[in-house]
C-alpha cells in the first residue's frame, strides 16, 4: 500500500550534485551552500549561473554545485568574476569566499569590485580563522582568540584588530547591498537565506554590487563541539560583528521579492 | 588596406581589436599605457568589455575569468606589472586557457626606468610563474610585425589553449612607423565545449588549476609538456638576413635584432661575410636552426638588450661546438649600430675561443667602457 499522505518536505536542492562534501561535522559551509542552491533554484537561475570558488575550505565548492564553476587564485575571485561577468552580463556570477581569501590576501580585489559597482554577488564566510590550513589567525580573528598562529591569543597591540568587512565595504558608492547574517540557528539561517535572495536579485536587476557576510562556525579548528561552536559564535562573534544591513541603497529597499 | 603612420602600442591595441578581442583588462604603466588608452575608447564603442583594473593582479585575474569563457581576451603591461601577473599566468597555463599578454619591456630590475629593454626574457621565456608550463613568445622587431604577430597570437593561443606573449620593448611600443592594420574579423560565435557559459541544459564545466592528487596532476603536466613539444615541432619562426654565404652569424631578437641588422648591413658593405638570425618565436626557440648554423659558420655573436639571457639558449644549441661572443646593453640602454659593428669587428678580427663564458668577456669589456 502506498501511503498517499506522505509529503516530501525536505530534499536535496536541484542545484546540488549527489555527492558527499569534505566539510567537517558541524561546519556551516554546507548550510551556506544549500542556501545559495535553494535561492538560485527559486529564482530559476540555476542553468544561467557561473560560480567562482576561492582558495580556502570551500576550494572544492564546484564539486557540490551542478552548474558551471571556475576556481580562482587566492583572493582573486572578485577579479575573475569580473572577467566572466563583463563577457556575460546576462549571467548570474557569484563568488563564494572565506575571510582569509576575501579580507586578507584579496582585500584589494573585493574593494575594487565593490567600488566599481561590479554586478556580482559575494557570499562571504566569516569563521574567524583560516580553516583550510588548520586554524591560523585570520583578519577576522577576535581579540584574545587563540589560533595556531596566535597561540596565546590575538594580541591587538602586536597583531592589530579584526576587520569588519561589511562595514568597510558599505562606505563604497558602488556597493548596493551589503549585510551581515549568521548561520548559528534556524531563525538566523532563514534570515540569511532572505538576504542571499535579495543579493542575487540586486545583481539580476543590475542594481550594483552585493555581498552577504555570513558568520559561520569552525568546530574543528575552534576545538569545540558543533553545539558549543554555535554558542561561541552567538556569544563571542556577534558582539564584535553585529548582524545587520550595512548598505541597502534606496533602489534596493524598494525591491519586491 | 592602406598603410598608416601609427604608434606601436596603438597599433597592437587596434590589431587585437580587429582580431576579435572581446575583453581587455589592464593597468596603466609606461611605456605600455597607450595600448590601454586606445582600448579604453575603442572597446566600449564596439560594446566589448574593457576594465581598467585596480592592479596588474586584478587585470590578469580578470583575464583568467574572461578566458574561461573561451572568448578572445588580452592584457598588456610592462616589466614590473608583468612580474605581478606571473601568479595569474601560471594559473591560466595550469587551467589550459587561451590568452594573450603583451609585455612592453622596460629597464630593470626593480622600478628601473621606462626605457626600452629585453630584461624580461628570462621571466617570460623560462618561467616567472610556478610549475611546469611554457608561454609561446612572439618577438616583433617593427610596428608592422607587432601588428601581424598580435593577430597570430590569438590564433595560436586558441589552437594550443596556451598563453601567448607578444614580447615587445619600450621602443617598439613608443615608435611610430607605417603599418597596415588587419581587416576586421568577425567575433567568435562558437563556444568551446570546455568553456564556462552558464547555459541551461548544457553539461557542467569546471575550470580549475587545482589537483590534489599528485599522479593526476602529473598527467596534466605531461599533457602540457606534450603540447609544448607539438608547438616546438610546428611553430618555430625566425627570419634570416644575409645568411646564404655567411661565415659569421649574429643572433638577436626584437629591437636588438633590428639594431644588429643595421650593423650587419654595414659589415657586409665592408666585405665581412656575416648574416643575422632573428628569432621571431623566442619560445619555442629556433634550436634546430642554430644547430644547423653551427656546422656552417665560424662563430656567433649574440646581441641583446639585457645581460645575455637568450645567450644561454644559443649556448645550449651550439653546445660549445663553435665560439660565441656576446654584446649587450642593459638597464634601458639601446645599443647603437656602431657598437654592434665594433663587436662584429672584435669577433672577426679577434682571437676566437671555446674557453670561458662569453658573458665574462663582455662584462670585462663593459667595465672598461662604462666603469
Interface residues (C-beta under 8 A of the other chain):
Chain A: X46 X47 X48 X49 X50 X52 X53 X59 X62 X63 X66 X67 X68 X69 X70 X71 X72 X73 X76 X79 X80 X81 X82 X83 X84 X85 X86 X87 X88 X91 X92 X93 X108 X109 X111 X112 X116
Chain B: X22 X23 X25 X49 X51 X53 X54 X55 X57 X58 X59 X61 X62 X63 X64 X65 X66 X67 X68 X69 X71 X73 X87 X88 X91 X95 X196 X197 X198 X199 X200 X201 X202 X204 X205 X206 X207 X208 X209 X210
